[in-house]
Amino acid sequence: MLIRDNSRERSFPKNFVTPSIPSMSIRHPILLFSLLLFPILAQSAPERFYLGVYTGPGKGEGIYTSVLDPATGRLGPVVLAVKANGPGYLAYSRDGSHLYAVTSDDGGSVSAYAIGKDGMLTFLNRVSSGGAGPTHLSVDPSGKNLLVANYSAGNIACIRINPDGSLGDRTSMVNFTGSGPDPVRQKKPFAHCIFADNTGQFIYACDLGTDHVWSYHFDAAAGHFEGLTDTQGSVPPGGGARHLAFGPGQNFAYVNNEMGRAITVFRRDKTTGSLAAIQTLPLVPGAGPAAGITTAETVCHPSGKWLYVSSRGDDIIAVFAIGADGKLAFVQDVPSVVKFPRGFDIDPSGRWLVAAGQNDDQIAAFAIAQDSGKLTPAAQQAKVPSPVCVLFALAP
């Protein structure tokens, strides 16, 4: 589970306005105390987030940024942080001082940026991603390696991170093999996401084309994929493994089935790195695969209590409770407000979720009930061209 630290100082844009308190009669001292406390809560440090977008004519120009008030869920203005070509997915350095993005230059690349105190980004350098169609990236626990999944090439790569945050040489690459039962979308491997576990000993990569979650031993010092673990994970045939999220203690991994409209739960052996599927359930009870409907993002709540999965076409976000045995129980599906919710993220406080609508140029905030994990639209939306990835800032 990703641990977020909310201690880094952040500041609102100058034109950010704190909401006023509605006029009402005060009939109880507790209510009076709450109203006196409200301005303090409303002025709590804003949480910065970045937005990856699709670029091109009529689309975005690069990586955008905004802030969210954790006390109210209010969104600040969205501004262009840096120009970039096709920054469809983003990741932070371990200390939060740099940002990395998959980019579309030179047939497939990854780019490095320094994060300024004002949230603006400065381009450092760009290197080849190791294949066409880079779609996902993450940084390993050592902070020395950038892991990249190249969708069109069907491979994964490891790229060194230099001490100054820029990108260095590619140190390892693995080309997947195989296919799946869908004759249109699974003719060959399509690597869709890649993560290291919290020890940095194992790498996990979702392959939509073969329905596999490949797991590798990893040498972080050398930046090298050392070979497959004894057992690989698989989603149901034709499901299309897309994105992965680790559960509490990283004893479990959750993988959404893009074409299967489902979520598969894997038990993870921390010693061997192997995965074993223990549950697959539909995103919505009783609803199976459907034409034009595909799952997208999977995020575990910072508390480890709930899992969230977005679905495009029916435009919903599904909520699941995580049991002590790692298995999921359906809680809710809520309209995503935005159209085609490709990406979303949860803020460090665990109180808000921000979803990106690829097809309507909007982002929208949802309040997260702290007792049930349920989502409620917060009536907070902002315009941004073709957003596909949301990433809240991490603090060291």
VOGUGU-387261 format. One line per field, with one value per residue (C-alpha): residue number from 1; residue in one letter; x, y, z. Coordinates in nm, 2 decimals, decimal comma. Example, Ala and Ser with C-alpha at 12.3 -4.5 7.8 and 13.67 -1.06 7.14 Angstrom:
# VOGUGU-387261
resi	1 | 2 .
resn	A | S .
u	1,23 | 1,37 .
v	-0,45 | -0,11 .
w	0,78 | 0,71 .
This chain:
# VOGUGU-387261
resi	1 | 2 | 3 | 4 | 5 | 6 | 7 | 8 | 9 | 10 | 11 | 12 | 13 | 14 | 15 | 16 | 17 | 18 | 19 | 20 | 21 | 22 | 23 | 24 | 25 | 26 | 27 | 28 | 29 | 30 | 31 | 32 | 33 | 34 | 35 | 36 | 37 | 38 | 39 | 40 | 41 | 42 | 43 | 44 | 45 | 46 | 47 | 48 | 49 | 50 | 51 | 52 | 53 | 54 | 55 | 56 | 57 | 58 | 59 | 60 | 61 | 62 | 63 | 64 | 65 | 66 | 67 | 68 | 69 | 70 | 71 | 72 | 73 | 74 | 75 | 76 | 77 | 78 | 79 | 80 | 81 | 82 | 83 | 84 | 85 | 86 | 87 | 88 | 89 | 90 | 91 | 92 | 93 | 94 | 95 | 96 | 97 | 98 | 99 | 100 | 101 | 102 | 103 | 104 | 105 | 106 | 107 | 108 | 109 | 110 | 111 | 112 | 113 | 114 | 115 | 116 | 117 | 118 | 119 | 120 | 121 | 122 | 123 | 124 | 125 | 126 | 127 | 128 | 129 | 130 | 131 | 132 | 133 | 134 | 135 | 136 | 137 | 138 | 139 | 140 | 141 | 142 | 143 | 144 | 145 | 146 | 147 | 148 | 149 | 150 | 151 | 152 | 153 | 154 | 155 | 156 | 157 | 158 | 159 | 160 | 161 | 162 | 163 | 164 | 165 | 166 | 167 | 168 | 169 | 170 | 171 | 172 | 173 | 174 | 175 | 176 | 177 | 178 | 179 | 180 | 181 | 182 | 183 | 184 | 185 | 186 | 187 | 188 | 189 | 190 | 191 | 192 | 193 | 194 | 195 | 196 | 197 | 198 | 199 | 200 | 201 | 202 | 203 | 204 | 205 | 206 | 207 | 208 | 209 | 210 | 211 | 212 | 213 | 214 | 215 | 216 | 217 | 218 | 219 | 220 | 221 | 222 | 223 | 224 | 225 | 226 | 227 | 228 | 229 | 230 | 231 | 232 | 233 | 234 | 235 | 236 | 237 | 238 | 239 | 240 | 241 | 242 | 243 | 244 | 245 | 246 | 247 | 248 | 249 | 250 | 251 | 252 | 253 | 254 | 255 | 256 | 257 | 258 | 259 | 260 | 261 | 262 | 263 | 264 | 265 | 266 | 267 | 268 | 269 | 270 | 271 | 272 | 273 | 274 | 275 | 276 | 277 | 278 | 279 | 280 | 281 | 282 | 283 | 284 | 285 | 286 | 287 | 288 | 289 | 290 | 291 | 292 | 293 | 294 | 295 | 296 | 297 | 298 | 299 | 300 | 301 | 302 | 303 | 304 | 305 | 306 | 307 | 308 | 309 | 310 | 311 | 312 | 313 | 314 | 315 | 316 | 317 | 318 | 319 | 320 | 321 | 322 | 323 | 324 | 325 | 326 | 327 | 328 | 329 | 330 | 331 | 332 | 333 | 334 | 335 | 336 | 337 | 338 | 339 | 340 | 341 | 342 | 343 | 344 | 345 | 346 | 347 | 348 | 349 | 350 | 351 | 352 | 353 | 354 | 355 | 356 | 357 | 358 | 359 | 360 | 361 | 362 | 363 | 364 | 365 | 366 | 367 | 368 | 369 | 370 | 371 | 372 | 373 | 374 | 375 | 376 | 377 | 378 | 379 | 380 | 381 | 382 | 383 | 384 | 385 | 386 | 387 | 388 | 389 | 390 | 391 | 392 | 393 | 394 | 395 | 396 .
resn	M | L | I | R | D | N | S | R | E | R | S | F | P | K | N | F | V | T | P | S | I | P | S | M | S | I | R | H | P | I | L | L | F | S | L | L | L | F | P | I | L | A | Q | S | A | P | E | R | F | Y | L | G | V | Y | T | G | P | G | K | G | E | G | I | Y | T | S | V | L | D | P | A | T | G | R | L | G | P | V | V | L | A | V | K | A | N | G | P | G | Y | L | A | Y | S | R | D | G | S | H | L | Y | A | V | T | S | D | D | G | G | S | V | S | A | Y | A | I | G | K | D | G | M | L | T | F | L | N | R | V | S | S | G | G | A | G | P | T | H | L | S | V | D | P | S | G | K | N | L | L | V | A | N | Y | S | A | G | N | I | A | C | I | R | I | N | P | D | G | S | L | G | D | R | T | S | M | V | N | F | T | G | S | G | P | D | P | V | R | Q | K | K | P | F | A | H | C | I | F | A | D | N | T | G | Q | F | I | Y | A | C | D | L | G | T | D | H | V | W | S | Y | H | F | D | A | A | A | G | H | F | E | G | L | T | D | T | Q | G | S | V | P | P | G | G | G | A | R | H | L | A | F | G | P | G | Q | N | F | A | Y | V | N | N | E | M | G | R | A | I | T | V | F | R | R | D | K | T | T | G | S | L | A | A | I | Q | T | L | P | L | V | P | G | A | G | P | A | A | G | I | T | T | A | E | T | V | C | H | P | S | G | K | W | L | Y | V | S | S | R | G | D | D | I | I | A | V | F | A | I | G | A | D | G | K | L | A | F | V | Q | D | V | P | S | V | V | K | F | P | R | G | F | D | I | D | P | S | G | R | W | L | V | A | A | G | Q | N | D | D | Q | I | A | A | F | A | I | A | Q | D | S | G | K | L | T | P | A | A | Q | Q | A | K | V | P | S | P | V | C | V | L | F | A | L | A | P .
u	0,00 | 0,13 | 0,20 | 0,14 | 0,29 | 0,10 | 0,37 | 0,52 | 0,42 | 0,21 | 0,04 | -0,28 | -0,27 | -0,33 | -0,68 | -0,79 | -1,10 | -1,20 | -1,58 | -1,79 | -2,01 | -2,38 | -2,58 | -2,76 | -2,88 | -2,65 | -2,85 | -2,59 | -2,23 | -2,09 | -2,23 | -2,07 | -1,73 | -1,76 | -1,83 | -1,53 | -1,31 | -1,44 | -1,21 | -0,91 | -1,00 | -1,08 | -0,73 | -0,55 | -0,26 | -0,39 | -0,28 | -0,12 | -0,19 | -0,08 | -0,28 | -0,15 | -0,34 | -0,36 | -0,20 | -0,25 | -0,50 | -0,80 | -0,64 | -0,39 | -0,05 | 0,14 | 0,12 | -0,12 | -0,15 | -0,40 | -0,47 | -0,74 | -0,85 | -0,86 | -1,11 | -1,37 | -1,28 | -1,27 | -1,05 | -0,82 | -0,74 | -0,59 | -0,28 | -0,02 | 0,29 | 0,50 | 0,46 | 0,50 | 0,41 | 0,16 | 0,22 | -0,04 | 0,09 | 0,29 | 0,50 | 0,69 | 1,05 | 1,07 | 1,14 | 0,87 | 1,11 | 1,08 | 0,81 | 0,84 | 0,60 | 0,56 | 0,58 | 0,53 | 0,86 | 1,09 | 0,86 | 0,82 | 1,00 | 1,00 | 1,08 | 1,21 | 1,10 | 1,21 | 0,92 | 0,94 | 0,81 | 0,52 | 0,43 | 0,56 | 0,78 | 1,12 | 1,22 | 1,54 | 1,58 | 1,42 | 1,53 | 1,39 | 1,13 | 1,26 | 0,96 | 0,66 | 0,35 | 0,48 | 0,17 | 0,27 | 0,57 | 0,66 | 0,97 | 1,11 | 1,16 | 1,53 | 1,45 | 1,72 | 1,51 | 1,23 | 1,01 | 0,83 | 0,56 | 0,55 | 0,20 | 0,25 | 0,59 | 0,47 | 0,77 | 0,89 | 1,21 | 1,42 | 1,59 | 1,84 | 1,76 | 2,06 | 2,14 | 2,01 | 1,67 | 1,74 | 1,72 | 2,02 | 2,08 | 1,84 | 1,97 | 1,72 | 1,44 | 1,21 | 0,99 | 0,67 | 0,55 | 0,21 | -0,14 | -0,50 | -0,84 | -0,97 | -0,87 | -0,89 | -0,72 | -0,50 | -0,30 | 0,02 | 0,14 | 0,04 | 0,22 | -0,01 | 0,13 | 0,44 | 0,52 | 0,78 | 0,67 | 0,76 | 1,08 | 1,20 | 1,27 | 0,99 | 0,84 | 0,48 | 0,36 | 0,01 | -0,02 | -0,35 | -0,26 | -0,19 | -0,41 | -0,10 | 0,04 | 0,41 | 0,63 | 1,01 | 1,29 | 1,46 | 1,81 | 1,76 | 2,13 | 2,19 | 1,85 | 1,80 | 1,50 | 1,65 | 1,40 | 1,04 | 0,92 | 0,80 | 0,43 | 0,27 | -0,07 | -0,35 | -0,69 | -0,98 | -0,92 | -1,01 | -1,02 | -0,73 | -0,51 | -0,48 | -0,38 | -0,27 | -0,29 | -0,15 | -0,37 | -0,29 | 0,06 | 0,10 | -0,03 | -0,28 | -0,28 | -0,59 | -0,60 | -0,88 | -0,98 | -1,02 | -1,23 | -1,38 | -1,54 | -1,42 | -1,16 | -0,93 | -0,78 | -0,44 | -0,28 | 0,09 | 0,37 | 0,61 | 0,90 | 0,88 | 0,69 | 0,44 | 0,07 | -0,23 | -0,58 | -0,84 | -1,14 | -1,28 | -1,60 | -1,78 | -1,74 | -2,12 | -2,31 | -2,47 | -2,30 | -2,06 | -1,85 | -2,03 | -1,93 | -1,79 | -1,73 | -1,38 | -1,23 | -0,94 | -0,78 | -0,75 | -0,66 | -0,65 | -0,76 | -0,47 | -0,64 | -0,64 | -1,01 | -1,15 | -1,07 | -1,19 | -1,21 | -1,32 | -1,51 | -1,54 | -1,85 | -2,09 | -1,89 | -1,89 | -1,65 | -1,71 | -1,63 | -1,53 | -1,46 | -1,14 | -1,19 | -0,93 | -0,88 | -0,81 | -1,13 | -1,36 | -1,73 | -1,92 | -2,02 | -2,14 | -2,11 | -2,15 | -2,17 | -1,83 | -1,97 | -1,70 | -1,72 | -1,48 | -1,31 | -0,97 | -0,77 | -0,83 | -0,65 | -0,72 | -0,57 | -0,33 | -0,59 | -0,81 | -1,11 | -1,14 | -1,11 | -1,05 | -1,15 | -1,04 | -1,29 | -1,10 | -1,40 | -1,55 | -1,24 | -1,32 | -1,21 | -1,45 | -1,41 | -1,59 | -1,61 | -1,51 | -1,72 | -1,47 | -1,70 | -1,81 | -1,58 | -1,88 | -1,84 | -2,05 | -2,00 | -1,86 | -2,00 | -1,64 | -1,54 | -1,27 | -1,19 | -0,87 | -0,82 | -0,83 | -0,72 | -0,63 | -0,41 | -0,45 | -0,16 | -0,15 | 0,18 | 0,37 | 0,59 | 0,91 .
v	0,00 | 0,34 | 0,55 | 0,91 | 1,18 | 1,51 | 1,71 | 1,91 | 2,27 | 2,39 | 2,72 | 2,82 | 3,02 | 3,39 | 3,39 | 3,09 | 3,19 | 3,01 | 2,94 | 3,15 | 3,01 | 3,02 | 3,24 | 3,05 | 3,10 | 2,95 | 2,75 | 2,53 | 2,59 | 2,29 | 2,43 | 2,76 | 2,59 | 2,41 | 2,73 | 2,90 | 2,60 | 2,60 | 2,88 | 2,70 | 2,38 | 2,57 | 2,72 | 2,39 | 2,34 | 2,27 | 1,94 | 1,97 | 1,73 | 1,69 | 1,59 | 1,39 | 1,46 | 1,36 | 1,62 | 1,74 | 1,95 | 2,03 | 1,85 | 1,95 | 2,11 | 1,91 | 1,84 | 2,05 | 2,11 | 2,23 | 2,21 | 2,07 | 2,21 | 1,90 | 2,07 | 2,15 | 1,96 | 2,28 | 2,27 | 2,56 | 2,69 | 2,44 | 2,57 | 2,44 | 2,33 | 2,24 | 2,17 | 1,80 | 1,56 | 1,30 | 1,28 | 1,01 | 0,88 | 1,04 | 0,92 | 1,09 | 1,05 | 0,89 | 1,23 | 1,41 | 1,66 | 1,53 | 1,41 | 1,16 | 1,11 | 0,87 | 1,09 | 1,04 | 1,17 | 0,96 | 0,66 | 0,62 | 0,81 | 0,90 | 1,25 | 1,39 | 1,72 | 1,91 | 2,04 | 2,40 | 2,55 | 2,70 | 2,36 | 2,45 | 2,19 | 2,23 | 1,99 | 1,80 | 1,54 | 1,27 | 0,92 | 0,63 | 0,42 | 0,10 | 0,05 | 0,20 | 0,31 | 0,37 | 0,37 | 0,34 | 0,41 | 0,40 | 0,44 | 0,15 | 0,18 | 0,26 | 0,57 | 0,47 | 0,30 | 0,41 | 0,12 | 0,15 | -0,05 | -0,01 | -0,11 | -0,14 | -0,30 | -0,55 | -0,51 | -0,36 | -0,16 | -0,03 | 0,31 | 0,46 | 0,77 | 1,00 | 1,17 | 1,50 | 1,35 | 1,33 | 1,00 | 0,79 | 0,46 | 0,17 | -0,11 | -0,39 | -0,49 | -0,79 | -0,86 | -1,06 | -1,34 | -1,51 | -1,41 | -1,43 | -1,56 | -1,22 | -1,22 | -0,84 | -0,71 | -1,01 | -1,10 | -1,03 | -0,90 | -0,54 | -0,43 | -0,20 | -0,13 | -0,20 | -0,17 | -0,29 | -0,43 | -0,23 | -0,42 | -0,37 | -0,74 | -0,81 | -0,65 | -0,70 | -0,61 | -0,64 | -0,77 | -0,71 | -0,92 | -1,25 | -1,20 | -1,24 | -1,05 | -1,12 | -1,13 | -1,10 | -1,10 | -0,76 | -0,65 | -0,29 | -0,22 | -0,32 | -0,22 | -0,56 | -0,79 | -1,12 | -1,38 | -1,49 | -1,60 | -1,96 | -1,87 | -1,61 | -1,45 | -1,47 | -1,31 | -1,51 | -1,57 | -1,27 | -1,05 | -0,83 | -0,75 | -0,37 | -0,19 | -0,32 | -0,19 | -0,35 | -0,40 | -0,36 | -0,49 | -0,58 | -0,93 | -0,89 | -0,74 | -0,62 | -0,62 | -0,48 | -0,68 | -0,41 | -0,62 | -0,85 | -0,56 | -0,72 | -0,72 | -1,01 | -1,05 | -1,22 | -1,34 | -1,25 | -1,47 | -1,21 | -1,46 | -1,59 | -1,30 | -1,55 | -1,46 | -1,68 | -1,57 | -1,61 | -1,41 | -1,25 | -1,04 | -0,81 | -0,44 | -0,41 | -0,71 | -0,91 | -0,72 | -0,90 | -0,79 | -0,54 | -0,38 | -0,03 | -0,07 | -0,11 | -0,07 | 0,18 | 0,28 | 0,09 | 0,27 | 0,14 | 0,39 | 0,51 | 0,34 | 0,00 | -0,04 | 0,02 | -0,03 | 0,20 | 0,10 | 0,33 | 0,21 | 0,38 | 0,36 | 0,32 | 0,60 | 0,49 | 0,44 | 0,12 | 0,09 | -0,23 | -0,31 | -0,50 | -0,79 | -0,92 | -1,21 | -0,97 | -1,05 | -0,78 | -0,70 | -0,46 | -0,14 | 0,10 | 0,22 | 0,59 | 0,79 | 0,94 | 1,28 | 1,31 | 1,12 | 0,83 | 0,83 | 0,70 | 0,80 | 0,91 | 0,94 | 0,98 | 1,28 | 1,22 | 1,29 | 1,00 | 1,23 | 1,31 | 1,15 | 1,34 | 1,18 | 1,27 | 1,27 | 1,20 | 1,28 | 1,59 | 1,78 | 1,79 | 1,67 | 1,62 | 1,58 | 1,33 | 1,32 | 0,98 | 0,88 | 0,78 | 0,51 | 0,33 | 0,45 | 0,56 | 0,84 | 1,16 | 1,41 | 1,73 | 1,97 | 2,07 | 2,05 | 2,21 | 2,23 | 2,07 | 1,94 | 1,55 | 1,46 | 1,09 | 1,07 | 1,23 | 1,22 | 1,38 | 1,51 | 1,30 | 1,45 | 1,30 .
w	0,00 | -0,09 | 0,22 | 0,19 | 0,41 | 0,42 | 0,59 | 0,30 | 0,29 | 0,00 | -0,08 | -0,26 | -0,58 | -0,51 | -0,66 | -0,45 | -0,24 | 0,08 | 0,08 | 0,31 | 0,59 | 0,52 | 0,76 | 1,03 | 1,39 | 1,66 | 1,91 | 2,07 | 2,20 | 2,02 | 1,69 | 1,78 | 1,84 | 1,51 | 1,32 | 1,49 | 1,39 | 1,03 | 0,91 | 1,05 | 0,87 | 0,55 | 0,56 | 0,60 | 0,36 | 0,00 | -0,16 | -0,50 | -0,78 | -1,14 | -1,45 | -1,74 | -2,07 | -2,43 | -2,65 | -3,01 | -3,20 | -2,98 | -2,69 | -2,41 | -2,42 | -2,15 | -1,78 | -1,58 | -1,21 | -0,95 | -0,58 | -0,36 | -0,02 | 0,20 | 0,44 | 0,18 | -0,14 | -0,33 | -0,65 | -0,73 | -1,08 | -1,33 | -1,49 | -1,74 | -1,54 | -1,85 | -2,21 | -2,31 | -2,59 | -2,48 | -2,10 | -2,04 | -1,71 | -1,43 | -1,13 | -0,85 | -0,74 | -0,39 | -0,23 | -0,42 | -0,58 | -0,93 | -1,17 | -1,45 | -1,74 | -2,03 | -2,35 | -2,72 | -2,86 | -3,07 | -3,09 | -2,72 | -2,44 | -2,07 | -1,95 | -1,62 | -1,46 | -1,15 | -0,93 | -0,83 | -0,50 | -0,70 | -0,85 | -1,19 | -1,37 | -1,53 | -1,81 | -1,73 | -2,00 | -2,21 | -2,29 | -2,49 | -2,30 | -2,47 | -2,69 | -2,86 | -2,67 | -2,32 | -2,10 | -1,74 | -1,51 | -1,14 | -0,92 | -0,72 | -0,34 | -0,37 | -0,58 | -0,82 | -1,09 | -1,32 | -1,43 | -1,76 | -1,93 | -2,31 | -2,43 | -2,81 | -2,78 | -2,52 | -2,29 | -1,97 | -1,91 | -1,62 | -1,65 | -1,40 | -1,22 | -1,17 | -0,84 | -0,98 | -1,07 | -1,45 | -1,63 | -1,73 | -1,91 | -1,96 | -1,75 | -1,82 | -2,06 | -2,10 | -2,40 | -2,32 | -2,54 | -2,59 | -2,68 | -2,54 | -2,66 | -2,79 | -3,16 | -3,19 | -2,87 | -2,76 | -3,07 | -2,88 | -2,54 | -2,44 | -2,12 | -1,93 | -1,59 | -1,37 | -1,00 | -0,75 | -0,42 | -0,11 | -0,06 | -0,41 | -0,45 | -0,69 | -1,00 | -1,11 | -1,46 | -1,61 | -1,96 | -2,13 | -2,43 | -2,24 | -1,93 | -1,71 | -1,42 | -1,47 | -1,16 | -1,16 | -0,91 | -0,92 | -0,84 | -0,75 | -0,71 | -1,07 | -1,20 | -1,35 | -1,39 | -1,27 | -1,39 | -1,34 | -0,99 | -0,95 | -1,01 | -1,23 | -1,18 | -1,44 | -1,47 | -1,64 | -2,01 | -2,22 | -1,91 | -2,01 | -1,71 | -1,69 | -1,37 | -1,03 | -0,67 | -0,36 | -0,06 | 0,31 | 0,40 | 0,03 | 0,11 | -0,17 | -0,52 | -0,70 | -1,08 | -1,29 | -1,60 | -1,87 | -2,11 | -1,84 | -1,65 | -1,33 | -1,06 | -0,96 | -0,62 | -0,58 | -0,26 | -0,27 | -0,12 | 0,02 | 0,02 | -0,33 | -0,50 | -0,65 | -0,70 | -0,65 | -0,77 | -0,49 | -0,62 | -0,93 | -0,91 | -1,15 | -1,11 | -1,07 | -0,93 | -1,21 | -1,49 | -1,72 | -2,01 | -2,25 | -2,57 | -2,53 | -2,15 | -2,02 | -1,67 | -1,63 | -1,29 | -0,96 | -0,64 | -0,28 | -0,01 | 0,21 | 0,51 | 0,33 | 0,39 | 0,04 | -0,32 | -0,61 | -0,98 | -1,27 | -1,57 | -1,90 | -2,12 | -1,84 | -1,66 | -1,30 | -1,01 | -0,82 | -0,45 | -0,27 | 0,10 | 0,16 | 0,41 | 0,65 | 0,41 | 0,13 | -0,05 | -0,18 | -0,11 | -0,33 | -0,16 | -0,43 | -0,79 | -0,84 | -1,17 | -1,24 | -1,32 | -1,59 | -1,92 | -1,98 | -1,64 | -1,75 | -1,44 | -1,08 | -0,75 | -0,38 | -0,19 | 0,10 | 0,36 | 0,23 | 0,22 | -0,15 | -0,49 | -0,81 | -1,14 | -1,49 | -1,78 | -2,10 | -2,33 | -2,17 | -2,07 | -1,70 | -1,36 | -1,07 | -0,69 | -0,47 | -0,09 | 0,06 | 0,36 | 0,63 | 0,78 | 0,46 | 0,18 | -0,02 | -0,27 | -0,30 | -0,57 | -0,42 | -0,68 | -0,76 | -1,12 | -1,33 | -1,70 | -1,84 | -2,20 | -2,24 | -1,89 | -1,84 | -1,53 | -1,18 | -0,94 | -0,59 | -0,46 | -0,21 | 0,06 | 0,19 .
